[in-house]
Amino acid sequence: MKKHLLTLALAASVIGGCQQREAPPSDTGKIQTLPVQSFKRDWGADLEVKNDSVTRVFLREDLVIAYTKKNMAYVLNRGSGVVRFTAQINDSPIPALEPVVLKERVVFPTNSTLELYKRDGRFERSYTTSSSLRTNAVGVPGGSRVFFGVDARSTGRLVAVETLPGDYKPVNEKWELMDDHGAPISSAPAVTGGIVYVAFDDGEVYAVNQENRQPIWATSTGQTFKTYGAVKADLRADDSGVYVPSTDFKLYCLDKTQGNVKWEYYAGAPLRESPEVTATTVYVPVPDRGIVALDKTVPGGTGRRDDRKARWAVKDAVKFLAEDEKYAYLSRADHVILAVDKATGEQKFTSKRTDFVAFATNTKDSTIYAATKDGQVLAIVPVLKAGNVGELALDNARPVEAVALR
């Protein structure tokens, strides 16, 4: 039987059976004056994993969520590192999909269920989906619905599920969307402004109302946008557009309400990983080029379609972690953190510590969230000014020569 485990509390019992660790994690390192171009530990948490190991870390709204090899989830407060609750997602050897944080719930999708928890850690219910999940799930942080792709009757479908308590159904599906040509689905959708954007393996991209599935776009070719290759990576969307990475070697930025191309970037290789989008920059993982930085807005603010050129590329980088006004923070395959100049891509300093096995992506600020295999989760802040006092998080960082690619 699946066990839903909760963390130990200071109190002996808590109403509703939810037990939480209220005390923040303690710092144990040496307090010192920190050198400029180093990394400061903001907080650290010891998950005390036993006979298990951390494999992934996610940043979701006000939460940091760590997954382990045995499908345990540790839900931490983003600001303090306090463990709010832990949960055994399932007993399957198949890794759980990425978590979704809604207004009142935390959802842990598996290959065939949605495990629903209240934000205080109380297990609510397990939805059994009508078909196997094929993609990650997404939702609106202030909402109650989740959207994901499934395999259904030999074709792919996008499914909308309502998580609010209601009728006792195996799964409270509100609607489904099937590709016009019956293509499979590999890409997780994106949702913003009441619109769900979804792409299928035949390259078709749809925009529909999140409440009733009504189409939004009316393009020159119909109600969809068509790429010339399969879309395998998850979509991204924000106020500036919808970002579609395609195996036709291009990243497309589409107008949210019209479906027209605002700009496109020719990568020279099939794009199979999702871009990460910040206030000013789109970071794209490109085979054999590393992480490529693109200006998000069209030069001059004209809004016209253009071919976007790379601002820079860092060949040995594999993942975008965070950014501030001056630097972008990337990770290498050997788990070293790189600080690169946002304007030029020149590498300015790196970490020496290489025992982190997982990093979260933070598109909002400069805090880096990382975890070791044995369950040490850290929030790490770059030190860019003299006079900071605290605990070094990544050993002494060292300057490096610029190796950015043009």
PyMOL commands that set and color helices and strands:
alter all, ss='L'
color gray80, all
select helices_A, chain A and resi 15-17+299-301
alter helices_A, ss='H'
color red, helices_A
select strands_A, chain A and resi 31-33+38-46+54-60+63-68+72-77+83-88+100-101+105-109+113-118+123-128+138-139+145-152+155-162+173-178+190-192+195-199+204-209+224-226+236-238+241-245+250-254+261-266+276-277+281-286+290-295+306-307+310-314+317-323+327-332+337-341+347-350+356-359+368-372+376-383+389-391+398-399
alter strands_A, ss='S'
color yellow, strands_A
deselect
rebuild
show_as cartoon
